Amino acid sequence: MEASKGTILLFNKAYPPWPGGIERHVALLAEGLSARGWRVIVLCAGDHGFRYEERVERLCVRREANWGTLWSQPISPGLIREIGRIKPDLVHIHTPFPFGNLALLIRRPRCPLVVTWHSDIVRQWAARPLLVPLETFLLRRADAVIATSPALLEQSSCLPQYRQKCHIIPLGIDPRPFLSMEPPILKKAEHLRKSLPHPLAIFVGRLVGYKGLDVLLRAVKKAGNVSLLIAGDGPLRSDLEKQAERMGLTDRVRFAGHISDEDLPAYLSAADFFVLPSTSRNEAFGMCQLEAMAARLAVISTNLPGGVPWVNQHGKTGLVVPAGDIDALAEAMQILARNPDLCEQWGMCGQARVLELFTQEKCVILHEEVYRNLL
């Protein structure tokens, strides 16, 4: 094995198979950096009350014991201990992660610090008096701050005053599974297409409040001629299934549960277009849009502050509607349902946009540039 370029510590609250767009981004970044010659240590909380570690060549994932969660954050004192013990060449923290901010404040590692600011903290307003000092420390201490879109940099309540050390690096995906599918995947996609009514919209993601799935179900009811495949799981699944049943949508809405990475291309290929109906700034980018666009699907998303409407360009790769607007969402689905040629055109533009701006390779290379400038 060739000599390492250096040791990067990626610090986040969780790591796959824990679900979430930030977690998937950290995994793709870790794998990409490792493949390009960096030694990578991922430090995160696990999903058990004990510590465990995984190693694959240059990549090491350390999961510290998790004592529970508070405000969606893991309580993992081991993170504070380990951030002081590990001696990397550079620390890269992904936020929002208040417990991680606290660990850095206590231990203060003596190496360059990079912060990826995925979004402002939205929900935990009651804790703002505690969180603001941690955010301020982190941003002042950071040697470089990465925002995932130009819109996030401009619209964040925290980032503009640190503009001089901010870099725009969009999230990226590995587009290859969505570009040339193997025969088993094509066969599964064909089976799905035959088993579901069309025109078919698909949603992929966690079934949590800010995703706006209650709004989506009402819009499907209003649209009348559209079926919906919901791929994903989460705490609201039972409530959403009951809502669909009450609304008489069981013949047009299917809950597929968690979909593996291997099966995702088939599910996307089976659909006519993709819908991301999120209603809160918690959805700061919408990484699932990239996968849908790579699979050549037109996208319907919402006009949230941040990167969501920057990724999906209205009238070019899909449609952007007001967040929470049932009528506008239903109308957008009707437009795409009635215009398969438009879906194909926007899907091709979306795929080209992903290949130009949002690949894992491009994302990793841009991170390397930031690291090298600091090292």
N, C-alpha and C positions, 0 to 999 in steps of 0.2 A: 504493500500500500504506500502511495506517495505521501510525502510530508504534509501535515495539516497546514492550512493557511492561517489558523488561529482558532480560538475557542469562543463560541458565541453561546451565551445563556439566554434562552427564550423563556420568559416568565409570564405565565397566564394562569387563570383560575382553574382551567380544565383542559383536557386534551382528548381527542377521539380514543375510544368509541363514544365518549360523551358527546351528545349532539349539539350543534350550534355552528353558525357561520364563522365566528371568530376562531373557534376550535379547529375547524377544517382549514382555515387560512393558516393558522400556526403550524398545523401538520404539513401542509404543502410547502410552507417556507422551510420548515426543519428538514424535510426530505430533499428539497431542492438544494439547500445550502450544503447538506451532507454530501450529496452527489457531486457537488462542485469543489469539494476538497476542504470544507470547513469541519471542524469538530463541533458538534452541536449538543448542548445539554438542554433539555426541556424540563423546567421545574414547575409543577402544578399540584393541585390537590387531587387526591384519588376519590374513589367512591366507596372506600372501606375505612374502618377504624385502624388500619395498619399501613405501614409504608411498604412500597414495592417499587421495583425498578426493572426496566426493559432496555436491552442494548441490541442494536443492529449496526455493526461496523462503526462508523463515526457518529452515530446518533444514539444518545442515551436519554430515556424518558424516566424521570424520577417523580413518582406520585407519593406525596406525603399523606399521612393519616388525616382523614376528614372527620371532624367531630360534629358536623351538622352545618346548617346554612342559616344566615341572617341577612335579610334584604337581598336574597338571591346570591349571596356571597358565601364561599366556603369558610368555615372556621377551622383553620389548619395551622397551629403554632409551629409545626415543623418547617413551614415555609420560611418563617423568620430565622430559625436556626440555620437552615441550609443556605439561604442567600448570603449568610455571613461566612459559611465554610467553603463554598465553591469559589474558586479564584479564576474566573474567565478573563478573557481579553476585553470583552464587551458584554454588557447586560442590555437586553431588549425586552421591555415590558409592554404588554398589550392591555389597554384600558377600555372600558371601566373595570377597575379591579382595586377597590379601596383597601382590601387587606394586603394586597401586594404593595400598594403605595406605603402603607404603614411599615411593612417589612423593610423596604428600602430606606425609610426615614430612620428606623432603629439601627440598621446595620451599615448603611452608607458605604456600599462597595466602592473601592478606589480604582475605578476604570470608567471608560466612556459609557454613558447611558443614553439609549435610544428609547423613545416612547412612541408607540403607534396609538393614536387617539381615534378609536373606532366610533365613538359618539360621546356627547355629553351625558352625564347621569340624568335620567328623566324621571324615574318613578320615586326614588327615595328622597323626596323633598324634606321630609321630617328630619332626616339626618344631615341636611345641608350644613348646619353649623359645625359638624364634625368633619364632613367630607371636603369642604372648600379649602381648609388649610392643607390637607393632604394633597389636593390637586395643585395648589399653588406651589408647594414644595417641589412636587414632581416636575412641573413644567419649568420652574426656575433652575432646577438641578440638571435637567436634560441637556445633553449636548446636541441632540437632533430630535425633532418631533415629526412624525409621519402622519399626514392626514390622508384618508383613503379616497377623497374626491375634492375638487376645487370648491364645490358647494359646501362641503363640511367645513373647510377652512374659513370660508366667508361667513357662514351662518352660526358657527359655534359661539357660545357665550364666553369661551375661555381662550381659544387659539389666536384670534387676531393680534393680541398684544405681544405674541411670541412669533410673529410672522417671519422674522429674520432667520429663525432656525427651523422653519417648517419646510417639509418636502411633500410633494404630492406623489404618492405611490398607490395606485388602485389595487384592489384585491385581484387575484388571478386564479385560474383553474387550469387543470390539465384537460385540454379540449379533445384529446385523442379518442377517448371512449365514445364520444358523441358524434365523431366524424365518420368513422368506418366501423360499423358494428359487425360482429361475428355472426355466422348463421344461427346459433342458438338464441342470440338476442333478437335477431330479426324475426325468428319464429315466435318468440314470446310476444313481441310487439304486435304481430299479426293476430295472434290469439286474443290479445287484449282488445284490439280494434273490433274484432267480431263479437266480443262478449259485452260490449258497452254501446249504448245509443250514441249517435253522432248528430250534430256537431258536439265535440267533446272538449271541455276546458279542463285543465289540470292545475292543481295547487300542490306544491311540495314544500314541506316545512313542519316545524313544531306546532302543535295545536295549543297555542297560548293566546291570551287576550289581545295583545297588540297586533296579531296577524290579521284581525278583522274578519274572521271566518263567519261570524254571525251575520255580518253585512253581506258577505258573499252568498250565503244561503238565501237571504232575502232577495238578492239580485237575481239569482238563478230562478227563483220562483216567479219573479216579475218578467224575466226574459222569455220564459215559456218554452222556447225551442232548444235550450242548451242543457246538456248533461254535464256533470261535474265529477271528476275523480280527485279525491283528497288523499294524497300520499304523505303519511307522516303520523306521528303519535304525540301524545302529550296530555296534560291534566284536564283539558276541556273536551276530550274525545267523547265521553259519555254524554255530556250536556249537548254537544253538537249533533250527535246521533239522534238524541231525543227531539231536538229542534227540527231536524230534517223529517223525522217521522210525523211530528205534529203538523208540519207544513205540507204533508203529502208528497214528499220528494223522494221517497225510498226507491222509486223506479228510475229516478234520474240522477241520484247522488250515491256514489259508492265510497266507503271509507276503506282504504287499502291497508292502513296501518303502516308501520315502519317499512321502508323500502331500502334494501341494501344498495351500496354503491354499484355493485355488479348489475343489478336489475334496473337501476334508474334510467339508463339510456332507452331501454325498451318501453318503460312507462311514458317517457317524454315523447318517444316516437309514435306511440299509439294515439296521442292527443292532437287536436287541431290548433290549439293555442294555449298559452300559459297565463295564469292570473295570480298576481301578488296584491291582495287587497288591504295591506297593512294600514293601520289607523293611527300609529304613534311614532314619535321620533326614535323609539327603541329600534325601529327598522332604519338603520343609518345607511345601508348600502344594498342589501338584498342580493347576497351571493348566489342564491338559487336562480336569479334572473340570468346569470352568466351561463349556467348549465342549460337552461331552456333555450337561450339564444344560440349556444353552441350546437344544440340539437335542431336548429333552424325552425324554432317556433316564434311566432309573433307573441309579444308580451303585452298584457294590460297591467299597469301598476298605478300607484297613487302619488299625488304631488306633495309628498312629505318634504320637509326641510332636510337637506343632506344629499346623499348620493343616489337615492333610488331613482328619481326622474332624470338624473344625469346619465346613469347606466342605460336605461331604456329611453330612447329619444322619441318624443311624441311625433307621430307622423312619419317616422323613418324606420324604427324597429318595432313599433307598436303604438299603443295609446296610453296616455296618462290622464287619469281622472281625479277629481277631488276626493280626498280621503273621507271615508264614511258616507259617501253619497250613493245611496242604493240605486236611484234612478240613472245616474251617470254610468255606474258600473254595469247595470243591466243593458243600457243602450250600447256601451262599448262591446259587450259580449255579442249582442245582436248584430252589430256591424261586422265583426269578424266571422260570426257564424254564417252570415249571408254572402261573404266575399272570400272564398278560399284562395282566389288568385292574389288578393291583397295579403292574406296570411303568408302565402309562399314568398311574395316579394319582400315583405318586412322580415320574414324569417331568414332569408338569404342575407339581407343587410345586417341583421343582428349577428349572424354567424361571422360575417366579415369584420364587424366591430370587435367581437371577442378576440379573433385571431390577431387583430391589429393592436389592441390595447390591454387585454385582460387575460393573458396566458401566465401560467406558473413560471415559465422560463423568463419572461420579461419582468415579472414581479421580483423574482430572485435576483436577477442582474441589477435592477435598480437598488435593491437593498444592499447588495455587495458594494455598490458605489458609495453609499452612505457610510457603511462600515469602514471601507478603506480610507476615506477622508478623515475619519476619526482616529484610526489606528496608525 
